[in-house]
Amino acid sequence: MSKFDTTSRRTFLQAAGFTIAAAAMPGCSRPPERSRVTHLVQPEVASPGERLQYATTCPGCSAGCGVLASVRDGRPVKLEGLPGHPVSQGGLCAAGQASILGLYDGKRVRQPRLDGKPVSWDRIDAGLKTEFAAARGATRVLTGTDAAASPTTRAMISRFLGGFADARHDVYDVLSASAIADAHRATHGARVIPRFRFDRADVVVAFEADFLGTWISPVEFAAAYTRQRPRLHVQVESRMTLTGSKADRRIVVAPGDLGPTMAALVARLASRAGHGVVVPAVLPTGLTAETMDRLADSLWRARGRALVACGSENVPLQRLVSFANEMLQAYGSTLDLTRPSRQRLGDDASIARLTRELETGAVGVLVTSGVNPIHELPEGSQWAELLTKVPVWVSVAERVDETAALARYLCPSPHPFESWGDYEPIAGTVCLRQPTTAAVGRHALAGCQPRRVERCAARCRGAAAGPLARRGV
Amino acid sequence: MPARTLGLAAISVAALALLVWVLVHWRLPGNDAGYTPVQPIAFSHRLHSTDLQINCLYCHAGANTARYAGMPAANVCMNCHRFVAAPTQAVKDEQWRAAREGRDVRRIVSDAMRTLYRAQGLDDALRPDPKITPQPIAWVRVTQFPDFAYFDHRAHSRVGIECQRCHGEVQTFERTRQDQSLSMGSCVACHRESNRQGVNGMAVQASLDCVSCHR
């Protein structure tokens, strides 16, 4: 028995009192010294102390919402939604609001590193040029949706990959919606995620899809949902979500019962559509045939204005959803396939393929940009071993995370608020990204500022660098 | 003396020392009176505001138009310091020495001006020097308002409250310091007084609502 077990209530209160008093004391001395970094040359439009607003695209997730960054004395201090933006309609979520903090993160890496030691870009460029020329095996670029949904970045990556014989650009999302795209490849012949139009839906049935909170593009969906609230919204889910709390009817099913529940609903819809399907008699616990019949009837009566959404990562289940939506004539009304969403471009199958290729040692050159697979992928711990075995592995990262820490070549990339860029959240809708500030922080050497991945790629390809790279995109 | 008495005496001395320390260092938030940090450039308000009669708003342009008075960009300094690179006396001394030695007058650049030029990547003759990375000047904040209080310069400067009312006789400062307490008591006292006596002969309604400042 240690002496801490004998602490009496009185001793504890005394100690706590002294600690709190001691902790409160620094609050009454002067605050820590802060600096006031001024412009070298005042931009013509700005004057000291005044607020300027820059419209740009939110880097918080891959939904591509519009933000207005309030900039004071050259530094962005607050983000708000950009009114009238085609995706977010002026809204901004908590993750978006917080994305400004990443800009001032003291842990950001500011200089390229080779074997963990800071070096100049010239060393990195020269090293990579020789390594790429001598590389054998396949070339892979691994990014998140933010790189893949940017037309410019995508073009630069494919130009970079064009110089290699066996090359591929793989994409994954931390919150994946890969099954929806896979299901549409099977049912519609194109690997796309349709754009969900909740504003056009009269009846919405969502299965484990927290579309007002976290699912694909919550700000866009929330704006649509509030502009034209569905007459009936039924949420089928296992745990309480923000969306579930807003639903007219919330049906609780165990996670394992999601499939049978969906099957029961789709079978009822199919029999109403005259497909002659046998409606399963057995239902998951807590559900009655009457409930399911009423649900099917509501959807069926609202044909053309009904929508079934599902957040499951199970491809057969998503194919059932596609089938249900087809029967409900949702495609063309509440689901837009002609201008699909590009907010989740990840492909889980291609990541599984990449894992196998890494295991067999088929990959000779790997560029990871803006992703942290060791932390984010389910098989992350295995990846730590696989990545270090790749002969040439370049990591383009904002900070030294689990993955970047292991990379031989570490190329710092700027924060999206420091650089130009573009983004296509919905096919045909391209948003621009503009810098709101000069590069934050002090740089040890002149010309060691972070570079965007496409610029890294262009520099390594030497003469093949395109006009965009020369302009310093 | 028994150990118990010794222990009690030690605790009493420690407690007394703590009490003295607290009494000496106790400050209300916003009260930083007397804080005079060393700045990267030895800027003198006395020289610029009293001797040269430059208006406060020439550099702190936001005081009338924005929530923050703002700090001038280096190019505002350069409006004059493109030509003025050293104190008048140093330039006169050099002219006198040059005349006596029968040579051309050399350009004299003071240490403060050298810091200003280097920050912009310029050499003494104001030519861009590729070896120097331009690095913005990081002044040390003298007046820091607590984060939980809101203050807007516009509301105060537009009714004609002098800068000196809160910032003290800045035009006489050789090195900028916080002159008086900016804790809540000073705000409230001035608001009450202004409501009673008006500002510059005008009746005003200075709010005493909590939410005016703690919003």
Contacts between the chains, C-beta under 8 A, distances in Angstrom:
chain1	res1	chain2	res2	distance
A	25	B	22	6.6
A	25	B	25	7.8
A	27	B	29	7.4
A	28	B	25	7.3
A	28	B	26	5.4
A	28	B	27	5.5
A	28	B	28	7.1
A	28	B	29	7.4
A	29	B	25	5.2
A	29	B	27	6.2
A	30	B	27	6.6
A	30	B	32	5.1
A	30	B	35	6.2
A	31	B	29	8.0
A	31	B	32	7.9
A	31	B	144	5.5
A	31	B	146	7.5
A	33	B	37	6.7
A	33	B	140	6.0
A	33	B	141	7.4
A	34	B	140	7.7
A	34	B	141	4.6
A	34	B	144	6.4
A	35	B	138	4.0
A	35	B	139	6.5
A	35	B	140	5.9
A	35	B	141	6.6
A	36	B	71	5.1
A	36	B	138	7.2
A	36	B	139	4.5
A	36	B	140	7.2
A	36	B	141	5.0
A	37	B	136	4.9
A	37	B	137	7.3
A	37	B	138	4.9
A	37	B	139	7.7
A	38	B	71	4.7
A	38	B	72	6.6
A	38	B	73	5.3
A	38	B	74	6.7
A	38	B	136	6.0
A	38	B	137	5.9
A	38	B	139	6.7
A	39	B	73	3.7
A	39	B	74	7.0
A	39	B	75	7.6
A	39	B	136	6.8
A	40	B	73	6.4
A	40	B	74	4.6
A	40	B	75	6.8
A	40	B	119	6.7
A	40	B	120	5.3
A	40	B	134	5.7
A	40	B	136	5.5
A	40	B	137	8.0
A	41	B	73	6.2
A	41	B	74	7.0
A	41	B	75	4.6
A	41	B	120	8.0
A	42	B	72	7.9
A	42	B	73	3.8
A	42	B	75	5.7
A	42	B	76	6.6
A	47	B	61	5.0
A	47	B	62	6.1
A	47	B	65	7.0
A	47	B	66	7.3
A	47	B	70	6.9
A	48	B	60	7.0
A	48	B	61	5.5
A	48	B	62	5.0
A	48	B	66	7.8
A	48	B	68	7.5
A	48	B	69	7.6
A	48	B	70	2.5
A	48	B	71	5.8
A	48	B	72	6.1
A	48	B	73	6.9
A	49	B	60	7.6
A	49	B	61	7.2
A	49	B	62	2.5
A	49	B	63	7.4
A	49	B	65	7.8
A	49	B	66	4.0
A	49	B	67	6.8
A	49	B	68	3.5
A	49	B	69	5.6
A	49	B	70	2.9
A	49	B	153	7.4
A	50	B	62	5.5
A	50	B	65	6.4
A	50	B	66	4.2
A	50	B	68	8.0
A	50	B	70	7.2
A	51	B	66	7.1
A	51	B	67	7.7
A	72	B	68	7.0
A	73	B	68	7.9
A	73	B	70	6.6
A	73	B	71	7.2
A	442	B	135	6.7
A	443	B	133	6.9
A	445	B	133	7.9
A	446	B	133	4.4
